[in-house]
Amino acid sequence: MAANDSNDVDTMSVEAPDIESVDVPKHGFLTRLYTGTGAFNIIGKRRVWYAVSGLILTIGIVSMIVRGFTFGIDFVGGTQISLPAAGGHGTTTTQQVESVFSSTLGKAPQSVQTVGTGDAATVQIRSVTLTNDEVDKLRTALFDKFQPKGKDGQPSKLAISDSGVSETWGQQITQKGVVALVVFVVLAAIYVAVRYEPYMAVAALAAMFFTVFSTAGIYSLVGWEVTPATVIGLLTILGYSIYDTVVVFDKVEENTHGFEHTTRRTYAEQANLAVNQTFMRSINTGLIAMLPIIALMVVAVWMLGVGTLKDLALVQLIGIFTGHYASIFFATPLLVSLRERTDLVKNHTRRVLNRRKSANERGTGTAVEEVSVGALTAPEKPEPGAKPLRPGRPSGKRNHRG
C-alpha cells in the first residue's frame, strides 16, 4: 500500500485546497451555489448543525410533553357548529358567538374561530358532544341573534350547520392514523436498508425521524389543530423527505465509490462535494413543490375558507422545510460522522493528509503543521470560492518537470 501511495504522488496531479495565494480568483455566492464546486463547508461545520438540530428537537419534544397537541374533532370527538360570518346585523365576531353559546347552554365552548375572509368567511364553534335538543336550542339562538344569510342572500336557519363525532369514532381514527404512520416508517426503513449500506440507512432513518419530531414539535408549540388531513400531509412529507435524502445519498455514493484507492480527497470532502452538487437541485425541487402548496393555501383559506385543505397544505409546507434541512444539514453530516469511526475511513484520511503534507513541503520548502485525522481541510484553507492551486505553483503558473 505504501508503494501505491508513492506512485500516486509521482504520477498524479494533486489539487491542494489548503494552499493560499495572492490574486486568486473568487466567485460570488450565487455562482458557487449554482455550480456546486464544493465551496460551502457543510460537513466541516457539522457540529454547528448538530447543535441546531438538537435545539430544534429539544424545544419540540419539551413542547409536546408540556403543551401537548390540539386535536381536531375527528380525533377527540365532540360537536362542531358553523355559520356564515356575514349576517343580517353585520359581521359576526367570535366574542359575540361565544357569548351567545355561554348564555344559551350555560357552559363555554372549547373554541370559536373565524375561517376564511370576505363573504366566504365562516365562524366555527367547537364544544363537547351536545345533545340534539342542545344543538337545536343553540341554532335557534344563533339565528335570532345574527340572522346568517343563506345562498340566496336571505337570512336562513339552514345556513347554520352542525356535525358531531363520538369519542369512540375519534379513538378509531387515532388508532388508524398511528397504524398508518408506523406502517410507512417500517416500509421506508426496509427500502433504505436494502438500497443502501447500513451507515446510510441509519442516517436516512434518523433524518426521517428528525422530520417527524420537528414538524410535530412546531405544531405543538404553535398550537395548530391536528386533523386527519394533517396526518395525511405528514405521511406525504415523510415520503418527500426520504426522496430528497435519497437524491443526496446517491451523489455521495457516486463520489465515494472506491475512495480508498485514491488520495485526492478524504471521505468527508467527497461527501461535502456531493452535498454542494445537489444543493441547487434540492432548492429548485423545494421551490417547485412549495408553489402549488402556497396556491392551495391561498385558495383554500383566503378565498374559500376550506379548513381541511388548509390543514393539508400547512403540514406539507412545514414538512418541505424540515425535510430539506434534514437531508442536507443532518443526514449527510451524520453519515460522515458514522463512517469516520471505521478503520477504513480513518486510515484513508490519514493517508490523504500525510500526502498533502509531503506535497506542501516539497512545493513550498517549509514545514506544515500536523493535521488531525478526520479534519475536512488542512490548516491553511482558502477563502470560499478560491480556485485551488497545485503544489509547487504558488504563482498559479504551470510548472513543468524536468
C-alpha positions in Angstrom: 0.0 0.0 0.0 2.9 2.3 0.7 4.3 1.7 -2.7 1.0 2.6 -4.3 0.9 5.8 -2.3 4.4 6.7 -3.7 3.3 6.0 -7.2 0.3 8.2 -6.7 2.5 11.1 -5.6 4.7 10.7 -8.7 2.1 10.1 -11.3 -1.0 12.1 -10.3 -1.5 15.8 -10.2 -2.9 16.8 -6.8 -5.2 19.7 -6.1 -4.2 21.3 -2.8 -7.2 23.1 -1.3 -5.0 24.1 1.6 -2.6 26.4 -0.2 -3.3 30.1 -0.1 -2.1 32.5 -2.7 -2.4 36.1 -3.7 -4.5 37.2 -6.6 -6.6 34.1 -6.5 -9.9 34.5 -8.4 -13.0 34.3 -6.3 -16.7 33.7 -7.3 -19.9 35.1 -5.9 -22.3 33.3 -3.6 -24.8 32.5 -6.4 -22.1 31.3 -8.7 -20.8 28.9 -6.1 -24.3 27.8 -5.3 -25.2 27.1 -8.9 -22.0 25.4 -10.0 -21.8 23.2 -6.8 -18.0 23.3 -6.7 -17.8 22.4 -3.0 -17.1 25.9 -1.7 -19.7 25.6 1.1 -18.1 23.7 4.0 -21.2 22.0 5.4 -19.6 18.8 6.5 -16.7 20.6 8.2 -19.2 22.5 10.3 -21.4 19.6 11.2 -21.1 20.2 14.9 -22.9 23.5 14.3 -25.7 21.7 12.5 -25.9 19.0 15.2 -26.3 21.8 17.8 -29.0 23.5 15.7 -30.8 20.2 15.1 -30.6 19.3 18.8 -32.0 22.6 19.8 -35.0 22.2 17.4 -35.7 18.7 18.7 -35.3 19.7 22.3 -37.8 22.6 22.0 -40.2 20.4 20.1 -40.1 17.5 22.5 -40.4 19.7 25.5 -43.5 21.4 23.9 -45.1 18.0 23.1 -44.6 16.9 26.7 -45.7 20.2 28.4 -48.3 21.6 25.9 -49.4 18.5 24.0 -51.4 18.8 20.8 -54.6 20.5 19.8 -56.5 17.6 18.3 -59.4 18.1 15.9 -62.9 16.9 16.4 -62.3 13.8 14.4 -59.8 12.6 17.0 -61.3 13.6 20.3 -65.0 13.7 19.4 -67.5 16.5 20.1 -69.8 18.8 18.2 -68.9 21.5 15.7 -71.3 24.2 14.5 -70.6 26.6 11.6 -72.4 29.7 10.5 -71.5 32.5 7.9 -69.6 35.4 9.4 -71.7 37.8 7.3 -75.1 38.1 8.9 -78.1 40.4 8.7 -76.7 42.6 11.5 -73.2 42.9 10.1 -70.1 40.8 10.6 -70.3 38.2 13.3 -67.3 38.2 15.7 -66.0 35.2 17.7 -66.6 37.1 21.0 -70.3 37.6 20.2 -70.7 33.9 19.2 -69.0 32.8 22.4 -71.3 35.0 24.5 -74.4 33.5 22.8 -73.2 30.0 23.3 -72.5 30.5 27.0 -75.8 32.3 27.7 -77.8 29.7 25.8 -76.3 26.4 27.2 -74.8 27.6 30.4 -71.2 26.5 29.5 -68.4 27.8 27.4 -67.3 26.3 24.1 -64.0 24.7 23.6 -63.0 27.1 20.8 -64.5 29.7 18.4 -62.6 30.8 15.4 -63.2 32.5 12.0 -62.0 30.7 8.9 -61.6 32.4 5.6 -62.1 36.1 4.6 -64.8 38.2 3.0 -68.1 36.7 2.0 -66.6 33.2 2.3 -65.7 33.6 6.0 -67.3 31.3 8.5 -67.4 31.1 12.3 -66.7 27.6 13.6 -67.7 26.6 17.2 -66.1 23.5 18.8 -67.5 22.0 22.0 -68.0 18.8 23.9 -70.7 16.5 22.5 -74.1 18.2 22.6 -77.5 16.5 22.6 -79.9 17.1 19.8 -82.0 19.4 22.0 -78.9 21.5 22.8 -78.0 21.7 19.2 -81.5 22.9 18.1 -81.6 25.4 21.0 -78.2 26.8 20.1 -79.0 27.1 16.4 -82.2 29.0 17.2 -80.3 31.4 19.4 -77.6 32.0 16.8 -80.1 32.6 14.1 -82.1 35.0 16.2 -79.0 37.0 17.2 -77.0 37.1 13.9 -79.5 36.4 11.1 -76.9 34.5 8.9 -77.6 34.6 5.2 -78.1 31.6 3.0 -77.0 31.0 -0.6 -79.8 33.3 -1.9 -78.6 36.1 0.3 -81.6 36.0 2.6 -81.4 35.1 6.3 -81.9 31.4 6.7 -81.6 29.0 9.6 -80.3 26.4 7.2 -77.1 28.5 6.9 -76.1 27.1 10.3 -74.7 23.6 10.0 -73.7 21.2 12.7 -71.7 17.9 12.8 -70.9 15.5 15.6 -68.3 12.8 16.2 -68.5 10.3 19.0 -65.4 9.7 21.2 -65.4 6.0 20.0 -65.1 7.2 16.4 -62.3 9.6 17.4 -60.4 6.8 19.1 -60.7 4.6 15.9 -59.4 7.5 13.7 -56.5 8.0 16.1 -55.5 4.3 16.0 -55.7 4.2 12.2 -53.6 7.3 12.0 -50.9 5.8 14.2 -51.0 2.5 12.3 -50.6 4.3 9.0 -47.6 6.2 10.4 -45.9 3.1 11.8 -46.5 1.1 8.5 -45.0 3.9 6.5 -41.9 4.1 8.7 -41.4 0.3 8.6 -41.7 0.2 4.8 -39.3 3.2 4.4 -36.8 1.5 6.8 -36.9 -1.7 4.7 -36.4 0.2 1.5 -33.5 2.2 2.8 -31.8 -0.8 4.4 -32.0 -2.8 1.2 -31.0 0.1 -1.1 -28.0 1.5 0.9 -25.2 0.4 3.1 -26.0 0.2 6.9 -24.5 3.6 7.7 -26.5 5.3 5.0 -29.7 3.5 6.2 -29.1 4.7 9.8 -28.5 8.3 8.7 -31.6 8.3 6.4 -33.9 6.9 9.0 -32.5 9.4 11.6 -33.3 12.3 9.2 -36.8 10.9 8.7 -37.4 10.8 12.4 -36.0 14.3 12.7 -38.6 15.5 10.2 -41.4 13.8 12.1 -40.5 15.2 15.5 -39.5 18.7 14.3 -42.8 19.0 12.4 -44.8 17.7 15.4 -42.9 20.0 17.7 -43.8 23.0 15.6 -47.5 22.0 15.7 -47.4 21.6 19.4 -45.5 24.8 20.0 -47.8 27.0 17.8 -51.0 25.1 18.8 -52.2 24.4 15.3 -55.0 21.8 15.2 -54.2 18.3 14.3 -56.8 16.7 11.9 -56.9 13.6 9.7 -55.7 15.9 6.8 -52.7 16.7 8.9 -51.8 13.0 9.3 -52.2 12.5 5.5 -50.0 15.6 4.9 -47.4 14.3 7.3 -47.1 10.9 5.5 -46.7 12.8 2.3 -43.8 15.0 3.5 -42.1 11.9 5.1 -42.0 10.4 1.6 -40.7 13.7 0.3 -38.0 13.8 2.9 -36.9 10.3 2.1 -36.8 11.2 -1.6 -34.6 14.2 -1.0 -32.2 12.2 1.2 -32.0 9.5 -1.4 -31.0 12.1 -4.1 -28.2 13.4 -1.9 -27.0 9.9 -0.9 -27.0 8.8 -4.5 -24.4 11.5 -5.2 -22.5 10.7 -2.1 -22.4 7.1 -3.1 -21.2 8.1 -6.6 -18.4 10.4 -5.3 -17.2 8.0 -2.6 -17.2 4.8 -4.8 -13.7 3.4 -4.5 -12.5 6.3 -2.4 -10.0 4.1 -0.6 -8.0 3.6 -3.8 -7.2 7.3 -4.3 -5.7 10.0 -2.1 -7.1 13.1 -3.8 -9.9 13.8 -1.2 -11.0 12.5 2.1 -14.3 10.7 2.5 -15.6 13.8 4.3 -14.5 16.1 1.4 -16.2 13.8 -1.1 -19.4 13.9 0.8 -19.2 17.6 1.2 -18.8 17.9 -2.6 -21.8 15.7 -3.1 -23.9 18.0 -0.9 -22.8 21.0 -2.8 -23.5 19.4 -6.2 -27.1 18.6 -5.1 -27.7 21.9 -3.3 -29.2 23.6 -6.3 -31.4 20.6 -7.2 -32.8 20.5 -3.7 -33.6 24.2 -3.7 -35.3 24.0 -7.1 -37.3 20.9 -6.1 -38.4 22.6 -2.9 -39.4 25.8 -4.6 -41.4 23.9 -7.3 -43.1 21.8 -4.6 -44.0 24.9 -2.5 -45.6 26.8 -5.3 -48.8 24.6 -5.6 -48.9 24.3 -1.8 -48.9 28.1 -1.4 -51.5 28.4 -4.1 -53.6 25.8 -2.3 -53.4 27.7 1.0 -54.4 31.0 -0.7 -57.4 29.4 -2.5 -58.5 27.2 0.4 -58.0 29.6 3.3 -58.2 33.1 2.0 -60.8 32.6 -0.8 -62.9 29.6 0.1 -62.3 29.0 3.8 -62.0 25.3 3.5 -60.3 24.2 6.7 -59.4 20.6 5.5 -57.3 21.9 2.6 -55.6 24.4 5.0 -54.6 21.6 7.3 -53.2 19.6 4.4 -51.3 22.4 2.9 -49.9 23.7 6.2 -48.2 20.5 7.3 -46.8 20.0 3.8 -45.3 23.5 3.7 -43.6 22.9 7.1 -42.5 19.4 6.1 -40.7 20.6 3.0 -38.6 23.0 5.0 -37.8 20.4 7.7 -37.2 17.7 5.1 -34.8 19.7 3.1 -32.9 20.8 6.2 -32.7 17.2 7.4 -31.4 15.7 4.1 -28.6 18.3 3.7 -27.6 19.5 7.2 -28.4 16.4 9.2 -28.4 13.2 7.2 -25.1 13.6 5.3 -23.1 15.0 8.3 -24.4 12.1 10.4 -23.3 9.7 7.7 -19.8 11.2 7.6 -19.6 11.0 11.4 -20.6 7.3 11.4 -18.2 6.4 8.6 -15.3 8.3 10.2 -15.5 5.9 13.1 -14.4 3.0 10.8 -10.8 2.0 10.4 -11.1 2.2 6.6 -12.0 5.9 6.6 -9.6 6.7 9.4 -6.7 5.2 7.6 -7.6 6.7 4.3 -8.0 10.2 5.8 -4.5 9.8 7.4 -3.0 8.9 4.0 -4.6 11.9 2.3 -3.5 14.4 4.9 0.0 12.9 5.0 0.3 13.1 1.3 -0.8 16.7 1.3 1.8 17.5 4.0 4.5 15.9 1.9 3.4 17.7 -1.2 3.3 21.1 0.6 6.7 20.6 2.0 8.1 19.8 -1.5 6.3 22.7 -3.1 7.0 25.4 -0.6 10.1 24.2 1.2 8.5 24.9 4.6 7.1 22.7 7.3 3.4 22.2 7.6 1.6 21.8 10.9 0.4 18.3 11.7 -3.4 17.8 10.8 -5.7 15.7 13.0 -7.4 12.7 11.4 -11.0 13.4 10.4 -10.4 17.1 9.6 -12.1 18.3 6.5 -9.3 20.6 5.3 -5.7 21.3 6.2 -4.9 24.3 8.4 -4.3 26.8 5.6 -7.6 26.8 3.8 -8.5 29.4 1.1 -11.5 31.7 1.1 -14.7 30.1 -0.2 -14.8 30.1 -4.0 -11.0 30.4 -4.3 -9.5 28.5 -7.2 -7.3 25.6 -5.8 -3.7 25.6 -6.9 -1.4 22.7 -7.4 1.7 22.0 -5.2 4.8 23.9 -6.3 2.8 26.6 -8.2 2.3 29.4 -5.7 2.1 31.9 -8.6 -0.6 30.0 -10.4 1.7 29.3 -13.4 2.3 25.9 -14.9 5.4 24.2 -13.5 7.0 21.7 -16.0 9.0 18.9 -14.5 12.5 18.4 -15.9 
